[in-house]
Amino acid sequence: MKKTSLTLWLMIACVWAMTAQSPYQLKTGREIGLYGLGLSLSGTGLLLNKTVQPLTAAQIGNLRAERLCDFERWVTTRHSVRSRKASDVLLFSSQLFPVAMTLGDPAMRKDAGIISNIYFEAGLINFGLTTVVKSIVKRTRPYVYQSGFSLEEKMKPDARQSFWSGHTSSTATMCFLTAQMYSDYHPDSKWKPAVWGAAAAVPLTTGILRMTAGKHFPTDVISGYLTGAAIGLLLPRIHRRLNG
C-alpha cells in the first residue's frame, strides 16, 4: 500500500513538474474569445467575399500601368508560372513547420495540446483577417494590367484579391509562430539565430515569388508579411504563463 502511494505521489510530482516547465497555459475564457474572433472574422470574410463583383470589360480596358508609381509598376510585367507554383509549395510547407517542430522536440511534444490550440487560433485569425481585408479593398492584381491574359481570366473575382498577400501573411504567421515557440521553450539555444533567420526568410521568399508571378504588388507583400509576423509573434506571447 505504501509502495503504491509513493508511486502515485511520484507520478503526480512528475506531471506537476512537466506542467510547471511549460511556458504556456490555456484559459477557457481567453480561448473562447480567440476562437470566437477567428471564426467571426472568417465568417464575415467569406460572406463579404461572395459580394465581390468581377471587373467589367470596360474597367479592365481603362487600366493603365503607367498610372502606378515606379515602386508598384514593375510587377505588372511579371508572370512566372514557376514562381507561382514555388510560392504554393512554400505556403503549404509552412503550415507544417509548427507541427514538425512539436513532434521533433520532446519539450514541445508534451505540450502538443496547448501548442495545437495556439496554432489553430493563429491560423484562423490570420485567414479571417486576410479574407475580410481582401473583400473590402478589392485591389486589382498586377496580371490584370498585362495583355498576355485572357479577358475571361481577368474577369474572375480572384482578380480583385490582391491586397494583401494571403500567401505571405499565412507563411509569416506560421514561421514566426514556430520561431517564437522554439525560443520560449529553448531560450538559451544556440540554434535560435538560425530559427529566426529561417522564419524571416521563408515568408520573404514567398512574397518575392508572388510578385514575380504577377499576383501581388510590393505593398501587398509588405502588408501581408507584417500582419502575419505580428499574429505569429503575438499568439504565443499572450499564452505565456504570468510567472514565466
DRENDRENDO-351197 format. One record per residue (C-alpha): residue in one letter; x, y, z; residue number from 1. Coordinates in steps of 0.25 Angstrom, whole numbers. Last residue first. Layout:
<migus>
(migu 'a' (X Y Z) NUM);
...
</migus>
This chain:
<migus>
(migu 'g' (29 132 -67) 244);
(migu 'n' (20 135 -55) 243);
(migu 'l' (9 140 -63) 242);
(migu 'r' (10 128 -72) 241);
(migu 'r' (11 131 -87) 240);
(migu 'h' (-2 130 -95) 239);
(migu 'i' (-2 145 -99) 238);
(migu 'r' (12 143 -104) 237);
(migu 'p' (9 130 -113) 236);
(migu 'l' (-2 138 -120) 235);
(migu 'l' (6 151 -122) 234);
(migu 'l' (18 146 -130) 233);
(migu 'g' (11 139 -141) 232);
(migu 'i' (0 149 -142) 231);
(migu 'a' (10 161 -143) 230);
(migu 'a' (18 153 -154) 229);
(migu 'g' (5 150 -162) 228);
(migu 't' (2 165 -162) 227);
(migu 'l' (16 170 -165) 226);
(migu 'y' (17 160 -177) 225);
(migu 'g' (4 162 -182) 224);
(migu 's' (6 177 -182) 223);
(migu 'i' (19 176 -189) 222);
(migu 'v' (14 166 -199) 221);
(migu 'd' (2 175 -203) 220);
(migu 't' (11 187 -203) 219);
(migu 'p' (20 180 -213) 218);
(migu 'f' (9 177 -223) 217);
(migu 'h' (3 163 -224) 216);
(migu 'k' (0 152 -233) 215);
(migu 'g' (9 155 -245) 214);
(migu 'a' (17 142 -242) 213);
(migu 't' (30 151 -239) 212);
(migu 'm' (22 157 -228) 211);
(migu 'r' (17 145 -222) 210);
(migu 'l' (31 139 -223) 209);
(migu 'i' (36 151 -215) 208);
(migu 'g' (26 149 -205) 207);
(migu 't' (29 135 -203) 206);
(migu 't' (44 138 -201) 205);
(migu 'l' (40 148 -191) 204);
(migu 'p' (31 138 -184) 203);
(migu 'v' (43 128 -183) 202);
(migu 'a' (54 137 -180) 201);
(migu 'a' (49 143 -167) 200);
(migu 'a' (45 130 -160) 199);
(migu 'a' (58 124 -166) 198);
(migu 'g' (67 135 -159) 197);
(migu 'w' (59 133 -146) 196);
(migu 'v' (62 118 -146) 195);
(migu 'a' (76 120 -150) 194);
(migu 'p' (78 131 -139) 193);
(migu 'k' (71 122 -129) 192);
(migu 'w' (80 110 -131) 191);
(migu 'k' (90 113 -120) 190);
(migu 's' (78 110 -110) 189);
(migu 'd' (77 118 -97) 188);
(migu 'p' (63 122 -98) 187);
(migu 'h' (59 108 -102) 186);
(migu 'y' (44 106 -100) 185);
(migu 'd' (41 121 -102) 184);
(migu 's' (50 122 -113) 183);
(migu 'y' (44 110 -120) 182);
(migu 'm' (30 116 -119) 181);
(migu 'q' (34 129 -124) 180);
(migu 'a' (41 123 -136) 179);
(migu 't' (29 114 -139) 178);
(migu 'l' (19 125 -138) 177);
(migu 'f' (29 134 -147) 176);
(migu 'c' (28 123 -158) 175);
(migu 'm' (13 120 -157) 174);
(migu 't' (9 134 -157) 173);
(migu 'a' (19 138 -168) 172);
(migu 't' (14 127 -177) 171);
(migu 's' (0 131 -175) 170);
(migu 's' (3 146 -178) 169);
(migu 't' (11 144 -190) 168);
(migu 'h' (1 134 -197) 167);
(migu 'g' (-10 143 -193) 166);
(migu 's' (-4 155 -200) 165);
(migu 'w' (-12 168 -196) 164);
(migu 'f' (-18 173 -204) 163);
(migu 's' (-18 166 -218) 162);
(migu 'q' (-32 160 -217) 161);
(migu 'r' (-39 167 -229) 160);
(migu 'a' (-34 157 -240) 159);
(migu 'd' (-40 146 -231) 158);
(migu 'p' (-54 151 -235) 157);
(migu 'k' (-51 146 -249) 156);
(migu 'm' (-52 156 -260) 155);
(migu 'k' (-37 156 -263) 154);
(migu 'e' (-37 141 -266) 153);
(migu 'e' (-48 143 -276) 152);
(migu 'l' (-41 155 -282) 151);
(migu 's' (-30 146 -286) 150);
(migu 'f' (-16 148 -280) 149);
(migu 'g' (-4 153 -289) 148);
(migu 's' (-8 167 -290) 147);
(migu 'q' (-4 170 -275) 146);
(migu 'y' (-11 180 -266) 145);
(migu 'v' (-19 169 -260) 144);
(migu 'y' (-6 162 -256) 143);
(migu 'p' (-4 172 -245) 142);
(migu 'r' (-16 168 -237) 141);
(migu 't' (-27 178 -235) 140);
(migu 'r' (-30 183 -221) 139);
(migu 'k' (-43 179 -215) 138);
(migu 'v' (-41 186 -202) 137);
(migu 'i' (-53 180 -195) 136);
(migu 's' (-52 166 -199) 135);
(migu 'k' (-37 165 -198) 134);
(migu 'v' (-38 172 -184) 133);
(migu 'v' (-48 162 -179) 132);
(migu 't' (-41 150 -185) 131);
(migu 't' (-28 154 -178) 130);
(migu 'l' (-34 156 -165) 129);
(migu 'g' (-41 143 -165) 128);
(migu 'f' (-29 135 -170) 127);
(migu 'n' (-20 141 -160) 126);
(migu 'i' (-29 139 -148) 125);
(migu 'l' (-32 124 -152) 124);
(migu 'g' (-17 121 -154) 123);
(migu 'a' (-13 128 -141) 122);
(migu 'e' (-24 121 -133) 121);
(migu 'f' (-21 107 -139) 120);
(migu 'y' (-6 108 -136) 119);
(migu 'i' (-9 113 -121) 118);
(migu 'n' (-19 102 -119) 117);
(migu 's' (-9 92 -125) 116);
(migu 'i' (2 97 -116) 115);
(migu 'i' (-6 95 -104) 114);
(migu 'g' (-10 80 -108) 113);
(migu 'a' (4 77 -112) 112);
(migu 'd' (10 81 -99) 111);
(migu 'k' (18 68 -97) 110);
(migu 'r' (23 70 -111) 109);
(migu 'm' (29 83 -108) 108);
(migu 'a' (40 78 -98) 107);
(migu 'p' (42 66 -107) 106);
(migu 'd' (44 74 -120) 105);
(migu 'g' (42 66 -133) 104);
(migu 'l' (27 65 -132) 103);
(migu 't' (26 80 -128) 102);
(migu 'm' (36 85 -138) 101);
(migu 'a' (29 77 -149) 100);
(migu 'v' (15 82 -145) 99);
(migu 'p' (20 97 -144) 98);
(migu 'f' (26 95 -158) 97);
(migu 'l' (14 88 -165) 96);
(migu 'q' (7 101 -169) 95);
(migu 's' (20 106 -175) 94);
(migu 's' (20 94 -185) 93);
(migu 'f' (7 98 -191) 92);
(migu 'l' (11 113 -193) 91);
(migu 'l' (25 109 -198) 90);
(migu 'v' (20 100 -208) 89);
(migu 'd' (9 110 -213) 88);
(migu 's' (20 120 -215) 87);
(migu 'a' (28 110 -223) 86);
(migu 'k' (16 108 -232) 85);
(migu 'r' (14 123 -234) 84);
(migu 's' (29 125 -237) 83);
(migu 'r' (29 114 -247) 82);
(migu 'v' (17 120 -254) 81);
(migu 's' (25 133 -256) 80);
(migu 'h' (17 146 -260) 79);
(migu 'r' (24 159 -258) 78);
(migu 't' (21 172 -266) 77);
(migu 't' (11 178 -256) 76);
(migu 'v' (21 175 -245) 75);
(migu 'w' (29 187 -249) 74);
(migu 'r' (18 197 -246) 73);
(migu 'e' (18 197 -231) 72);
(migu 'f' (31 204 -227) 71);
(migu 'd' (30 212 -240) 70);
(migu 'c' (17 218 -236) 69);
(migu 'l' (4 213 -244) 68);
(migu 'r' (-3 222 -254) 67);
(migu 'e' (7 216 -265) 66);
(migu 'a' (0 202 -262) 65);
(migu 'r' (-12 207 -269) 64);
(migu 'l' (-26 201 -266) 63);
(migu 'n' (-37 206 -274) 62);
(migu 'g' (-39 194 -283) 61);
(migu 'i' (-41 186 -270) 60);
(migu 'q' (-52 195 -265) 59);
(migu 'a' (-59 194 -279) 58);
(migu 'a' (-58 179 -279) 57);
(migu 't' (-65 178 -265) 56);
(migu 'l' (-57 175 -252) 55);
(migu 'p' (-63 164 -244) 54);
(migu 'q' (-73 167 -233) 53);
(migu 'v' (-69 164 -219) 52);
(migu 't' (-81 160 -211) 51);
(migu 'k' (-77 146 -208) 50);
(migu 'n' (-64 150 -202) 49);
(migu 'l' (-72 158 -192) 48);
(migu 'l' (-79 146 -187) 47);
(migu 'l' (-65 138 -186) 46);
(migu 'g' (-59 150 -179) 45);
(migu 't' (-70 151 -169) 44);
(migu 'g' (-69 136 -166) 43);
(migu 's' (-54 136 -165) 42);
(migu 'l' (-54 149 -156) 41);
(migu 's' (-65 143 -147) 40);
(migu 'l' (-58 129 -146) 39);
(migu 'g' (-45 136 -142) 38);
(migu 'l' (-51 145 -132) 37);
(migu 'g' (-59 134 -126) 36);
(migu 'y' (-47 125 -126) 35);
(migu 'l' (-39 136 -118) 34);
(migu 'g' (-50 139 -109) 33);
(migu 'i' (-53 124 -105) 32);
(migu 'e' (-38 122 -103) 31);
(migu 'r' (-38 134 -94) 30);
(migu 'g' (-49 130 -86) 29);
(migu 't' (-44 115 -84) 28);
(migu 'k' (-30 119 -81) 27);
(migu 'l' (-19 111 -87) 26);
(migu 'q' (-4 112 -82) 25);
(migu 'y' (9 114 -88) 24);
(migu 'p' (24 114 -84) 23);
(migu 's' (23 99 -79) 22);
(migu 'q' (32 95 -68) 21);
(migu 'a' (21 95 -58) 20);
(migu 't' (13 85 -66) 19);
(migu 'm' (25 76 -66) 18);
(migu 'a' (28 77 -51) 17);
(migu 'w' (13 75 -48) 16);
(migu 'v' (13 63 -56) 15);
(migu 'c' (25 58 -49) 14);
(migu 'a' (20 61 -35) 13);
(migu 'i' (7 54 -38) 12);
(migu 'm' (15 41 -43) 11);
(migu 'l' (23 42 -31) 10);
(migu 'w' (11 43 -22) 9);
(migu 'l' (5 31 -29) 8);
(migu 't' (18 23 -27) 7);
(migu 'l' (19 26 -12) 6);
(migu 's' (4 22 -10) 5);
(migu 't' (6 9 -17) 4);
(migu 'k' (19 6 -9) 3);
(migu 'k' (11 10 4) 2);
(migu 'm' (0 0 0) 1);
</migus>
